[in-house]
């Protein structure tokens, strides 16, 4: 089967499995959790054509399942965990579920991640709403033959993040008295934590944050015409800014703490969305 046919088959399976219209979708990064009302689950291993089914996903902090339920009276699908380019997956595999979400006919996609803060105006434990990105990786999911059923060949990235979703996030944060700065995210291939020299280079380029995910999904969402917004969770300061060495366990610990504010923000945002 073709990539497009696999996407359609997977979307139809999810629609039939949960038997309900899905309003919004959320992708959760490492260690980030979100509970739903009337929650149902579907493991990634049971999803037809899911790219990760032919190998184990060993990234700790990813639950590797879909959950479906309600938040603020809206039907929400949560992708608990994602595939990463550094695991050896192709960019098209990494972007696969983003296209599936598009074919679920949702109104918008919220992506979260755990990342490092390069900008010292940010602090560990802060949530940042992205307003731009810089890809530090030469590959992306649009390379190769283009299928017009998924999107146009050349994708405009003047506004990669949907203005309505972003504005609703900002207004909701103000209602909750949650500080929500905006910033530029640098997509780094990984899977090692960046060197001091790399961080200095990224800072000079204009990166406020750096992480190993998210951008392939954002590119695919823009290609597919799917409104998308990103909440980047600074779980640590970048190399050379923090004095201690990096530790993935620490990342997961801080991500769990951030989840409290993140859930409040997502709930309020879903309440405020049309």
N, C-alpha and C positions, 0 to 999 in steps of 0.2 A: 504493500500500500504506500501511497505517497504521503509526504509530510502533512499536506492539507487534509487528506482523507483520515489520517490518524487523529488529527486535531478534532475534526468533526465527530468521529466515532467516540472519542474520549469525552467530549462535551455532552453528547447525547446520553452516554452511560451515566454521567454525573447527574444530569437532569432527571433521568428516570429513577436513579437510586434515591435521591432526596425528595423527588416528586413535589417540587415547589419552585416557584420563580425566585431567583436570587437577585437581590437589589444591589448589593455591594460585595466586593471581595477584599480580603486583607492577607498580605504575606507577612509572616512573622520571621524575624531573624534569630540568630543564636541566643538562646536563653530567655527569649521574650515569650510571655504567655498571655492568653486572652480567653476568658470563659464566656460561653454563650448560654442564653436561656433555651430550654428544650433541646439540648445539644445532641446531635447525632455524629457518628464518626465513620470514616472510610479510610483504611490504611492505604498508603501509596502503593504497596505491593499488590493490592487488589484492583488498581485502576488500569484498564486496558491501555497499552501503548506508553505507559509512563516510562520515561527514559531511564530512570534509575533502577528499574526492575531487574536488569541484567547484571547488577553488581550491588554490593552492600554500600550503604551510605554510612560512613564512620564518623561524620562530623558531630561531635558531642554537643548537645543543646538543641538538636533538631528532632522533633517528635515524629516527623515523617508520616503525617496523616492529614486528611481533610476533616474539618469539623464544620457542621452546619447548624445554625440556630438563629436566635433573634437577639438583636441589640436595639433598644429604643424603638421597638415595633417594626424594625426592618429585618428582612431575611439576609443573613450575612454568611458568606462562605470564607473560612479561614484556611489558608495553606500553612500548616505548621511545619516549617522547614522548607528548604529549597535545594536545588542542585547548584554546584559551584563549578566554574571553569577549571579551577585548580585541582579538582578531583579527577580530571581527565575527560570530563564530558565535553562534547562539542558545544559551541555557542547556540546552535539550533536546539540542542537538547536542553540547555539552560533556559532558553526562552519558550520552550514548548508549552508549559502550563500557563504562561501569560496569554498566548494565543487561544488556549482552551477557555480561559476566563472571558476573553472577548466574545467567543462563540456561545458563552452562557448568557450573553446579552445583559450583562450587569451595567449599572449606570456609572460605575467608577471603581478604580482599584487603588487601594492604599498599600504601600510597601514600607516595611520597617527593616532596619538592620542594626547590627552592633558594629561600631566603627571607632577609629581613633581620632581625637581632636588635634588638628594642626594649629588652628587659630587659638592663641592663648586667651582670647576674650571668652572662649567657651571653657566649660569645666567638666570634669568627669561626672557622669550622671545626668547630663543635660540632654534634652531632646531638641533637635534642630530640624526645621522644615526646609527641605532643599529648594533652591531656586535656580540651580544650574549644576552641570557636572563637567568633568574633564576625564575622558577615557585615557588611561595610561597603558592600555592594552591594544595591540594592533588588530586583534580579531574582533568581530562582532557578529550578531546573528543574521544580519542582512547580506553578508558576503555570499556570493553564489547566485544561482538563477533566482529571479524574483517571481513569485506567484501573485498575480494581481488580485486573486481572491483573498489574500491576506493584507495587501496594501500596495501602495505605489512604489516604484523603484527608488526614487530619491525622496527622502523624508526630511521635511523642514524641522529644525530643532531650535527655532527662535524662542519658542516657549515650550520646553520639554515637559513642564509640569502644569497641569490644568489650573487656570486662574480661579475658577469657581471653587474647586476642591481646596486649593491653597488658602483662599480668602476665608472659607468656612472654617478651616483648621485654625487660622489666626484669630478669628472672632471667637471661636470656642475656647481657645487658650486664654484670651482676655477675660471671658466670663468666669473661668476657673482660677484666674490669677496664676496661671502657669506660664513661666517665661518660655517663649518659643521664637528664638532668633532664626534667621534664615542664613543659608550658606551654600558654598560650592563643594561638591563631593568629588574626590578623586578616586577613580576605579583602578585598583592595583591588582595585578594577577595573583600574587601570593604563591604558595601558602605560607611563606615566612613573614614574620613581622618586619616591616620596612627598616632599612638602615638609617642612621642619622643623616648621611649625605642625601639619601633619597628623599627623606622628609624635608630637608632644606630646599631641595630642588622643587618638590611639589608645592611647598609654601611660596616659593618665588613665582611659580606658574599661576598661583591664585587659589590653591586648594585650601579650604577651611577644615576639611575632614578627609580621611582616607579609609577605604575599606575594600573588601574582596568580593563584593556582590552588587546587586541592585541595578547597575547601569545596563547590562544586557536586557533585563526585564523592562526597563524604562524605554530603551530603544525599540523593543518589540511592541510595547504598548503604543508608542507614537506611530509606528508603522501600521498598526492595526486600527488606529483611530480610537483607542481606548483611553478615556480620561484617567490620568494617574497622578498621584501625589506621594511624596516620600517623607517619612519621619525617621531621621537618622539618630540613633541613640549612641551618644559618646560614652563608651564603657571604659575608656582609658585615654590618657594623653599620649600623643605619638612619640616615637623613639627620639631621644635627645631632648624632649620637653619634660617628660617624667624621668625621674632619676632611677627608679627601679626597673628591673627587667620585666618584659611582658610575660603574661601567664594567662592561658585560655580559661582556667578555672576562675580567675579574677574577673575576666570578661563576663562569664556566665553569672557570677555573683552580682555584679553591678547591673547587668541586664535584667535580672529578676527584680531588683529594687526599682529600676526604671519602669518596669511593667505596671506598677501601681498608677503612676501619673499618665502613662501611655494609655492604659485602659480608660481612665477618666476622660482623657482627651478624645479618644475614638468614640466613646459613648456619647459625649456632648456633641461632637461633630455629626454623628449619625442622626441625633435628635434634630439638629439644625438643618440638615440637608433636605432638599425637596423630595 
